[in-house]
Amino acid sequence: MESNDTAPLPTITMETYGDISVEDALAIRQEVLSCYQALRSQPLPEAITLGLFDTFAQWRTYAARCREEAGVITAGEEGFLATHDAWEGIPRLSVCLERLQGQAWLLQQGALHQVVAHSILHGRPDYYRFQVPKALLEATEAMGLTHDVLLQVLYFVSIAVKGREAANLLVEHGFIQDQIALAFYQLEKHEDDVQLWKMARWEPRARVLYLAAQLKPLLYMGPLLPFASALESAGRIMLTHLPEEDVERLEGMVTDFTAHCTGDTHRDVTLGLIMLLNRL
């Protein structure tokens, strides 16, 4: 699809928290605008807020306050270079410079382009409100999952599904190498992950949460596999500390979801949740 060069770009309201240089703010703003320019074939948001945070501590404090005000109970910024939300009705891109600027420029671009894609696809509050089917609520009680745990699992599934949608949009518009860099970054395994699994694997609720959190990088790499087959090996390496049966469950769920997803975000989140819980 060709770009509509006459479509207006979003109005960007900049917010800075901490010690942010003018040069850094302008560079990020320009990268965001350039991505919107390239995605003009899509309906763009009329306005966005671009929040820049000098440190992760500053970002975490702000995000916690916003979640409390919006009544959101699930955490979101851990492990990310940038995030997107639309809790207040206007898409908001939040960028942590302490994290972002420690990465190669290609990866920085990948993270910024990802949240731009989210603002286009998921720029309304209803993309952050998902319901657990009543039948599933009743079934999970038998698994020993509390309502709060189930909501956190739902959150992990929703960000995985929306992440795959964002990757698809970017790949369709030629954002390949930066998204490959982001996919590899998301698939990196850290020693903390291994230690967390050692603690979680024997507690049913913690185990389900841990495995659900692995879906985001696994689903994100899917649209990029035709351009970087090494991502598949990276996905396996990320999971090498898990028992083989759990690896097979996750990989089977990703394969089945990819085959049956519809493109309707809410329907696909429900589908992903059902598939995950049925396998675990």
Residue, then its C-alpha position, 0 to 999 in steps of 0.5 A: m500500500e502506498s503512503n498518503d503523503t498528504a495525511p497530517l502527522p500527529t501533534i506531539t506533546m513533549e514531556t521531559y522528566g529529569d535531566i534531558s538535553v534538548e539535543d536528545a529530545l529533538a533526536i527522539r522526536q524526529e525519529v518518531l515523526s519519521c516513523y509516522q511519516a513512513l506509516r502514513s498509509q495507516p490511520l494515524p492518531e491525531a495527537i500523542t504524548l511523548g514522555l522522556f525519562d532520564t532514569f529508570a527510577q524516574w520512569r518507574t515512579y511516574a508509571a506507578r502513579c499513572r497506574e494507580e490513577a487509572g486503576v491499572i493493577t498490572a505492571g508494565e515497564e520492567g525490561f522495556l526500553a520504551t512503552h506505549d499506553a492509552w489509558e487516558g484516551i491519547p496515545r502515550l509513548s514513554v522512553c527511558l533514556e538511561r536504558l535506550q541510550g545504552q543500546a546500539w542505534l539500530l536497536q534504539q530505532g527498533a524500540l521507538h518504531q515499535v511504540v509508534a506502531h502500537s500508537i497506531l494499532h492500539g491507541r485507544p483505552d479499549y486496547y488496554r481493557f480485556q475480559v476473562p471469559k466467565a467459563l475460564l474464570e471458573a476453570t482456573e479456580a480448579m488450577g489454584l489461580t487467584h483472580d489477581v494472578l489470572l489478570q497478570v497472565l491476561y496482561f502477559v498474553s495481551i502484550a504478546v498479541k499486541g506485540r505481534e500485531a505491531a511487528n507485523l505492521l512494521v515488517e509490512h512497511g519495510f522496518i526489518q533490520d531494526q525489528i530484527a535487532l529488537a527481536f534478538y534483544q527481547l530474546e536475550k536470556h539473563e541469569d536473573d531469568v534462570q534464578l527466577w525460574k528456579m524459584a517459580r517452577w515449584e509454585p503453580r501460580a508463579r510457574v504459570l506467570y513465568l511461562a506466560a511472560q515468555l510469550k511476548p518475545l516468542l510471538y514477536m519474532g514470528p513475522l521476522l523469521p523469514f528475514a532472520s532464521a537465526l531468531e528461531s535458534a535464539g528463541r530455543i536458547m532463551l528457553t534452555h533452562l526450562p524443562e523440555e515439556d514446557v518448551e514444547r508447550l510454549e512452542g506448540m501454543v505459539t504455532d497454534f496461535t499463529a495458525h488461528c489468530t484472526g487479526d481482531t485484537h480482543r478476540d485473539v487475546t482471548l484465544g491466546l489466553i485459552m490456548l495458554l491455560n489449556r496447555l499449562 
